[in-house]
Amino acid sequence: MTLIKSISGIRGTIGGNVGNNLTPIDAVKFASAYGTWIKQQRDKEHYRVVVGRDARISGEMIQNLVMNTLVGLGIHVIDLGLSTTPTVEIAVPMEHADGGIILTASHNPKQWNALKLLDSKGEFLNGVEGAKILEIAEGTDMAFAEVDDLGKITINDAYIDLHIDEVLELELVNVDAIKKANFKVVVDGVNSTGGIAIPLLLERLGVHPVKLYCDPTGHFPHNPEPLKEHLTDLSKAVVEANADFGIVVDPDVDRLAFMDEKGAMFGEEYTLVACADYVLHHTPGNTVSNMSSTRALRDITEKHGGTYEASAVGEVNVVNLMKKNKAIIGGEGNGGIIYPESHYGRDALVGVALFLSLLAEKSISVSALRASYPNYFMSKKKIQLTPELDVDELLKAMEANYSEENLTTIDGVKIDFDHSWVHLRKSNTEPIIRIYTEAPSQSEADKLADRIISEIKTIANI
């Protein structure tokens, strides 16, 4: 079960058998389906698609397969080469393109890769659009271009710089205050494209970057998911460099986490809390995050007089609810910042600039900033799926067991207790059930998670 077709795109491991893994044939099939879908959206003479990739080892191979498949469909390709997910997102409307593809498996290990698919606004496809592409991929109704009508590939490697320009032009990014603060920051780029983009952004802001794993070789020096247990080297480097704080991003630079000046995690969940605090202070309004994210965002939003709402997990779901509720900032508790003044996509560059602006204006340490926020603790655990496990029936059983509690079932099952919550759902990106809990202390969060896992295993007889 290593080829996953979902709202988040087409994701799988490299090698193996066709249809079970992300093989060259699968890459061509889904690129063909996407290109066919692009051409169905409107009738025009020329179509354009932006393509970029993170630095993972299989990226160049998959990108060449995808780009030349689009060329075979008569679609012109703007090749950004090594890029970031948010950079491709902003490039699509800037290029007046019909869509975009990012070749990245985000936080997954090096054996994984994926096609993340964008519409003409540079935003992720919704469930209906994604389902249509999967339907096309399983059919034979894909017509390729004749020889005189083949597409062309144009290389444009300027977009990381253009992305940084766009970030620096945001009204709330206080460039002068950041430059005066004279920050020193350690950057863990996990040997992917964050090692290119984040130091460049910091230098433009007058921040001194200390580079850690910023060589984009695709050989990840640690598990690329930006969690505490994977970041011992960053913690040590921040202390040794006497830095103001540390930054870590995932391989495609849409997730962002901070390490304080003492080498302690700021908390991935609190990336959005801090950025929202800054934005809401200057421009009051509403916020949105997914239902697996901390209650602290709700608390901060209400403190500033706004309204908080929770969406189903998945960036497109967050974006849809943000548009509906006119949220001025939102995102996901995994360190994903969505700031509509820039674009409707998770963007670590925007997050870094807003966080630096907040620190510079408050003139306090990162640890002091973290101490100023409501204190919640999360446990993020998972159960590996097996083919015989009926996830839907399992979730129904858990729903029945907690029918007297405050339940939300728009995305798996979320159970809200008075001072804690648990969210159970099947992952969009991995063959697992995620079990997220939050409570007033780490021990309470861990105990709640362990209790729920034990109940699940009893129900599933595993």
C-alpha positions as CSV (number, residue, x, y, z in Angstrom):
1,M,0.0,0.0,0.0
2,T,2.6,2.5,-1.1
3,L,0.7,4.4,-3.9
4,I,-1.8,6.8,-2.3
5,K,-4.3,8.7,-4.4
6,S,-5.9,11.4,-2.4
7,I,-7.0,15.1,-2.1
8,S,-3.3,15.8,-1.4
9,G,-2.2,14.4,-4.8
10,I,-0.5,11.2,-6.0
11,R,2.1,9.9,-3.6
12,G,4.2,6.8,-3.5
13,T,7.5,5.1,-3.0
14,I,10.0,4.9,-5.9
15,G,10.6,1.5,-7.6
16,G,8.5,-1.7,-7.3
17,N,5.5,-2.7,-9.3
18,V,3.3,-0.5,-11.5
19,G,0.1,0.5,-9.7
20,N,1.5,-0.3,-6.3
21,N,4.3,2.3,-6.2
22,L,5.2,5.5,-7.9
23,T,6.9,4.0,-10.9
24,P,7.8,5.9,-14.1
25,I,4.6,4.5,-15.7
26,D,2.5,5.8,-12.9
27,A,4.1,9.2,-13.1
28,V,3.4,9.4,-16.8
29,K,-0.2,8.1,-16.3
30,F,-1.1,10.7,-13.7
31,A,0.7,13.5,-15.5
32,S,-1.3,12.6,-18.6
33,A,-4.5,12.6,-16.7
34,Y,-3.7,16.0,-15.1
35,G,-2.8,17.5,-18.5
36,T,-5.9,16.1,-20.0
37,W,-8.0,17.7,-17.2
38,I,-6.2,21.0,-17.8
39,K,-7.2,21.0,-21.4
40,Q,-10.8,20.2,-20.5
41,Q,-11.1,23.3,-18.3
42,R,-11.3,25.7,-21.3
43,D,-10.7,25.6,-25.0
44,K,-7.7,27.7,-26.0
45,E,-4.8,27.6,-28.4
46,H,-1.9,27.3,-25.9
47,Y,-1.8,25.8,-22.4
48,R,0.9,26.4,-19.8
49,V,1.8,24.5,-16.6
50,V,4.5,25.5,-14.0
51,V,6.6,22.6,-12.7
52,G,9.0,22.6,-9.8
53,R,10.5,20.1,-7.4
54,D,12.2,19.7,-4.0
55,A,15.7,18.2,-3.8
56,R,14.9,14.6,-3.2
57,I,16.9,12.0,-5.1
58,S,14.2,10.9,-7.4
59,G,13.0,14.4,-8.2
60,E,14.9,15.1,-11.5
61,M,13.8,11.7,-12.9
62,I,10.1,12.2,-12.0
63,Q,10.2,15.9,-13.1
64,N,11.5,14.9,-16.5
65,L,8.9,12.3,-17.0
66,V,6.1,14.7,-15.9
67,M,7.3,17.6,-18.0
68,N,7.8,15.6,-21.2
69,T,4.4,14.0,-20.7
70,L,2.9,17.5,-20.7
71,V,4.9,18.4,-23.8
72,G,3.4,15.3,-25.4
73,L,0.0,16.6,-24.7
74,G,0.9,19.9,-26.4
75,I,1.2,21.8,-23.1
76,H,4.0,24.4,-22.6
77,V,6.0,23.9,-19.4
78,I,7.7,26.5,-17.2
79,D,10.5,24.6,-15.5
80,L,11.4,26.1,-12.1
81,G,13.8,23.3,-11.3
82,L,14.7,23.1,-7.7
83,S,12.0,25.1,-6.0
84,T,9.5,25.1,-3.1
85,T,5.9,24.3,-2.9
86,P,4.8,27.9,-2.1
87,T,7.2,29.2,-4.9
88,V,5.4,27.1,-7.5
89,E,2.1,28.3,-6.1
90,I,2.9,32.0,-6.5
91,A,4.5,31.3,-9.9
92,V,1.3,29.9,-11.5
93,P,-0.7,33.2,-11.4
94,M,2.4,35.2,-12.1
95,E,2.9,33.2,-15.3
96,H,-0.8,33.3,-16.2
97,A,-0.5,29.5,-16.3
98,D,-3.3,27.0,-16.4
99,G,-2.0,25.0,-13.5
100,G,1.1,23.7,-11.7
101,I,2.7,20.5,-10.4
102,I,5.1,20.2,-7.5
103,L,7.2,17.1,-7.3
104,T,7.6,16.5,-3.6
105,A,6.5,14.0,-1.0
106,S,6.7,16.8,1.6
107,H,7.7,15.4,5.0
108,N,8.0,11.8,3.8
109,P,11.4,10.0,3.8
110,K,13.6,9.9,0.7
111,Q,12.1,6.8,-0.9
112,W,8.8,8.7,-1.4
113,N,7.9,11.2,-4.1
114,A,4.6,12.7,-5.2
115,L,2.7,14.9,-7.7
116,K,1.0,17.8,-6.0
117,L,-1.5,19.3,-8.4
118,L,-2.5,23.0,-8.6
119,D,-5.3,24.9,-10.4
120,S,-4.9,28.1,-12.4
121,K,-4.9,30.2,-9.1
122,G,-1.9,28.2,-7.8
123,E,-4.1,26.5,-5.2
124,F,-4.6,22.8,-4.5
125,L,-7.4,21.0,-6.4
126,N,-10.6,20.2,-4.5
127,G,-12.0,16.8,-4.0
128,V,-14.2,16.9,-7.1
129,E,-11.3,18.0,-9.3
130,G,-9.0,15.4,-7.8
131,A,-11.6,12.6,-8.3
132,K,-12.0,13.7,-12.0
133,I,-8.3,13.3,-12.6
134,L,-8.2,9.9,-11.0
135,E,-11.1,8.9,-13.2
136,I,-9.3,10.1,-16.3
137,A,-6.2,8.2,-15.2
138,E,-8.1,4.9,-15.1
139,G,-9.6,5.5,-18.6
140,T,-8.2,5.7,-22.1
141,D,-9.6,9.1,-23.2
142,M,-6.3,10.9,-23.4
143,A,-5.4,12.4,-26.8
144,F,-1.8,13.4,-27.3
145,A,-0.5,16.2,-29.6
146,E,0.7,15.6,-33.2
147,V,4.3,16.4,-33.9
148,D,3.8,20.0,-35.0
149,D,1.8,20.8,-31.9
150,L,4.1,19.5,-29.2
151,G,4.7,21.7,-26.2
152,K,8.0,23.4,-25.2
153,I,9.9,23.6,-22.0
154,T,11.1,27.0,-20.8
155,I,13.5,27.1,-17.9
156,N,13.0,29.9,-15.3
157,D,15.2,29.8,-12.2
158,A,14.3,33.3,-11.0
159,Y,11.2,32.4,-9.0
160,I,12.8,31.9,-5.5
161,D,14.1,35.4,-5.8
162,L,10.7,36.7,-7.0
163,H,9.0,34.8,-4.2
164,I,11.3,36.6,-1.7
165,D,10.6,39.9,-3.3
166,E,6.8,39.3,-2.9
167,V,7.3,38.4,0.8
168,L,9.3,41.5,1.5
169,E,6.6,43.7,-0.1
170,L,3.9,42.4,2.3
171,E,2.7,45.4,4.4
172,L,3.1,43.6,7.7
173,V,6.6,42.4,7.1
174,N,8.6,45.0,9.1
175,V,11.9,44.9,7.2
176,D,13.4,47.9,9.0
177,A,12.7,46.5,12.5
178,I,14.1,43.1,11.6
179,K,17.3,44.6,10.2
180,K,17.8,46.7,13.3
181,A,17.3,43.7,15.6
182,N,20.5,42.1,14.1
183,F,19.3,38.5,14.6
184,K,21.4,35.4,14.2
185,V,19.5,32.3,13.2
186,V,20.4,28.7,12.6
187,V,18.6,27.1,9.6
188,D,18.1,23.4,9.1
189,G,17.2,23.0,5.5
190,V,17.1,19.1,5.7
191,N,19.4,19.1,2.5
192,S,16.5,20.2,0.3
193,T,15.3,23.5,-1.2
194,G,14.6,25.2,2.1
195,G,18.4,25.3,2.3
196,I,18.4,27.6,-0.7
197,A,15.3,29.7,0.0
198,I,15.4,30.4,3.7
199,P,19.0,31.7,4.0
200,L,18.4,33.9,0.9
201,L,15.3,35.4,2.6
202,L,17.2,35.9,5.9
203,E,20.0,37.7,4.2
204,R,17.6,40.0,2.4
205,L,16.2,40.8,5.9
206,G,19.5,41.6,7.4
207,V,19.5,38.4,9.5
208,H,22.8,36.4,9.8
209,P,22.0,32.8,8.8
210,V,24.0,29.9,10.2
211,K,23.5,27.0,7.8
212,L,22.9,23.5,8.9
213,Y,22.1,20.8,6.3
214,C,21.5,23.4,3.6
215,D,23.1,21.6,0.7
216,P,20.2,20.5,-1.6
217,T,21.4,16.9,-2.3
218,G,18.2,15.2,-1.3
219,H,20.1,13.0,1.2
220,F,18.1,13.9,4.3
221,P,20.4,13.9,7.4
222,H,17.4,13.0,9.7
223,N,13.8,12.2,9.4
224,P,12.5,15.2,7.4
225,E,9.3,15.7,9.4
226,P,10.1,18.7,11.6
227,L,9.4,17.1,15.0
228,K,11.4,17.5,18.3
229,E,12.9,14.0,18.2
230,H,14.4,14.6,14.8
231,L,16.0,17.9,15.6
232,T,18.8,17.2,18.2
233,D,21.4,18.6,15.8
234,L,19.5,21.9,15.4
235,S,19.1,22.2,19.1
236,K,22.8,21.8,19.7
237,A,23.7,24.1,16.9
238,V,21.5,27.0,18.2
239,V,23.2,26.8,21.6
240,E,26.7,26.5,20.2
241,A,26.2,29.4,17.8
242,N,24.7,31.6,20.6
243,A,21.9,32.2,18.1
244,D,18.6,34.0,18.7
245,F,16.7,30.9,17.6
246,G,16.6,28.1,15.0
247,I,14.4,27.5,12.0
248,V,13.6,24.1,10.4
249,V,11.5,23.4,7.3
250,D,10.3,20.3,5.6
251,P,11.8,19.3,2.2
252,D,9.2,21.4,0.2
253,V,9.2,24.4,2.5
254,D,5.5,24.6,3.4
255,R,6.0,23.5,7.0
256,L,7.9,25.6,9.6
257,A,9.0,25.1,13.1
258,F,11.2,27.1,15.5
259,M,13.8,26.3,18.2
260,D,14.2,28.8,21.0
261,E,17.6,30.3,22.1
262,K,18.0,27.6,24.7
263,G,17.7,24.8,22.1
264,A,14.1,23.9,23.1
265,M,11.3,23.5,20.6
266,F,9.0,26.5,20.3
267,G,6.3,23.9,19.4
268,E,5.3,23.2,15.8
269,E,1.7,24.0,16.7
270,Y,2.7,27.4,18.0
271,T,4.2,28.6,14.6
272,L,0.7,29.5,13.5
273,V,-0.3,30.8,16.9
274,A,2.6,33.3,16.9
275,C,2.1,34.4,13.3
276,A,-1.6,34.8,13.9
277,D,-1.0,36.8,17.1
278,Y,1.2,39.3,15.1
279,V,-1.3,39.6,12.2
280,L,-4.3,39.9,14.4
281,H,-2.6,42.6,16.5
282,H,-2.2,44.8,13.4
283,T,-5.3,43.7,11.4
284,P,-8.1,42.2,13.6
285,G,-10.2,39.4,12.0
286,N,-11.0,35.7,11.9
287,T,-8.8,32.6,11.8
288,V,-9.1,29.0,10.6
289,S,-7.1,25.9,11.3
290,N,-7.8,22.2,10.9
291,M,-9.4,20.2,13.7
292,S,-6.1,18.5,14.5
293,S,-4.6,21.8,15.5
294,T,-4.1,23.4,19.0
295,R,-6.8,25.2,20.9
296,A,-4.3,28.0,21.5
297,L,-5.2,29.6,18.1
298,R,-8.8,29.8,19.2
299,D,-7.7,31.5,22.4
300,I,-5.5,34.0,20.7
301,T,-8.1,34.8,18.1
302,E,-10.8,35.5,20.7
303,K,-8.3,37.6,22.7
304,H,-8.0,39.9,19.6
305,G,-11.8,39.9,19.1
306,G,-12.0,37.5,16.2
307,T,-13.8,34.3,15.5
308,Y,-12.0,30.9,15.1
309,E,-13.4,28.0,13.1
310,A,-11.9,24.5,12.5
311,S,-11.9,22.7,9.1
312,A,-11.3,19.1,8.0
313,V,-7.7,18.2,7.7
314,G,-6.1,19.0,4.3
315,E,-4.9,22.4,3.0
316,V,-7.7,22.7,0.4
317,N,-10.3,22.3,3.3
318,V,-8.6,25.0,5.4
319,V,-8.4,27.4,2.4
320,N,-12.1,26.8,1.5
321,L,-13.2,27.6,5.1
322,M,-10.8,30.6,5.2
323,K,-12.5,32.1,2.1
324,K,-16.0,31.3,3.5
325,N,-15.2,33.0,6.8
326,K,-13.0,35.8,5.4
327,A,-10.2,34.7,7.7
328,I,-7.1,36.9,7.5
329,I,-4.7,34.2,8.5
330,G,-5.0,30.4,8.9
331,G,-3.2,27.2,8.4
332,E,-2.4,23.9,10.0
333,G,-0.9,23.0,13.3
334,N,1.9,21.2,11.5
335,G,3.6,24.5,11.0
336,G,1.7,25.6,7.9
337,I,1.0,29.3,7.6
338,I,-1.6,30.5,5.1
339,Y,-1.7,34.3,4.7
340,P,-4.1,35.4,2.0
341,E,-2.3,38.8,1.6
342,S,0.4,36.7,-0.1
343,H,-1.5,33.6,-1.4
344,Y,-3.8,30.8,-0.4
345,G,-1.1,28.2,0.4
346,R,1.1,27.1,3.2
347,D,4.3,29.2,3.0
348,A,7.3,28.9,5.3
349,L,8.9,32.0,3.8
350,V,5.9,34.1,4.8
351,G,5.9,32.5,8.2
352,V,9.5,33.3,8.8
353,A,9.0,36.9,7.8
354,L,6.0,37.4,10.0
355,F,7.7,35.7,13.0
356,L,10.8,37.8,12.7
357,S,8.5,40.9,12.5
358,L,6.8,39.9,15.7
359,L,10.1,39.2,17.5
360,A,11.6,42.5,16.3
361,E,8.6,44.6,17.4
362,K,8.2,42.9,20.8
363,S,12.0,42.9,21.4
364,I,11.8,39.7,23.5
365,S,13.4,36.3,23.3
366,V,11.8,33.3,21.6
367,S,11.4,31.5,24.9
368,A,9.7,34.5,26.5
369,L,7.4,34.8,23.5
370,R,6.4,31.1,23.9
371,A,5.8,31.6,27.6
372,S,3.3,34.3,26.8
373,Y,0.9,32.0,25.0
374,P,-1.7,29.5,26.5
375,N,0.0,26.3,27.3
376,Y,-1.3,23.2,25.7
377,F,0.5,19.9,25.0
378,M,-0.1,17.5,22.1
379,S,0.6,13.9,21.5
380,K,0.8,12.8,17.8
381,K,0.8,9.1,17.3
382,K,-0.2,6.7,14.6
383,I,-1.2,3.1,13.9
384,Q,0.1,1.4,10.8
385,L,-2.7,0.2,8.5
386,T,-3.0,-3.3,7.2
387,P,-5.1,-4.5,4.3
388,E,-7.5,-6.3,6.5
389,L,-8.2,-3.4,8.8
390,D,-11.6,-1.7,8.1
391,V,-10.9,1.8,9.2
392,D,-14.4,3.1,8.6
393,E,-15.9,0.4,10.8
394,L,-13.3,1.1,13.5
395,L,-14.1,4.8,13.5
396,K,-17.8,4.1,13.7
397,A,-17.2,1.9,16.8
398,M,-15.2,4.7,18.4
399,E,-17.9,7.2,17.6
400,A,-20.5,4.9,19.3
401,N,-18.3,4.4,22.3
402,Y,-18.1,8.2,22.9
403,S,-21.6,9.1,21.7
404,E,-22.3,11.1,25.0
405,E,-19.3,13.4,24.3
406,N,-19.0,16.4,22.0
407,L,-18.3,14.7,18.6
408,T,-17.3,16.1,15.2
409,T,-17.3,13.6,12.3
410,I,-16.6,15.8,9.2
411,D,-13.1,14.2,9.1
412,G,-12.7,11.0,11.0
413,V,-13.8,11.3,14.6
414,K,-12.9,14.2,16.9
415,I,-14.0,13.9,20.6
416,D,-13.9,17.2,22.6
417,F,-13.7,16.8,26.3
418,D,-13.8,19.7,28.7
419,H,-10.0,20.2,29.0
420,S,-8.7,17.9,26.2
421,W,-9.5,16.4,22.9
422,V,-8.6,13.5,20.6
423,H,-8.8,13.4,16.8
424,L,-8.8,10.0,14.9
425,R,-8.5,10.0,11.2
426,K,-7.0,8.1,8.2
427,S,-4.1,10.0,6.8
428,N,-4.3,11.5,3.3
429,T,-0.5,11.0,2.8
430,E,0.5,7.8,4.6
431,P,-1.0,4.3,5.1
432,I,-1.7,5.1,8.8
433,I,-4.4,6.1,11.3
434,R,-3.4,9.3,13.0
435,I,-4.2,9.8,16.7
436,Y,-3.8,13.4,17.9
437,T,-4.5,14.5,21.4
438,E,-4.2,17.7,23.3
439,A,-4.4,18.4,27.0
440,P,-3.1,20.8,29.7
441,S,0.1,18.7,30.3
442,Q,2.2,16.4,28.2
443,S,1.6,13.4,30.5
444,E,-2.2,13.9,30.2
445,A,-2.0,14.1,26.4
446,D,0.2,11.0,26.2
447,K,-2.0,9.1,28.5
448,L,-5.1,10.0,26.5
449,A,-3.4,8.9,23.3
450,D,-2.3,5.6,24.8
451,R,-5.8,4.9,26.1
452,I,-7.4,5.6,22.8
453,I,-4.8,3.4,21.0
454,S,-5.5,0.6,23.4
455,E,-9.2,0.9,22.7
456,I,-8.7,0.9,19.0
457,K,-6.5,-2.2,19.2
458,T,-9.1,-4.0,21.3
459,I,-11.9,-3.1,18.8
460,A,-9.7,-4.1,15.8
461,N,-8.3,-7.2,17.6
462,I,-4.7,-6.2,16.8
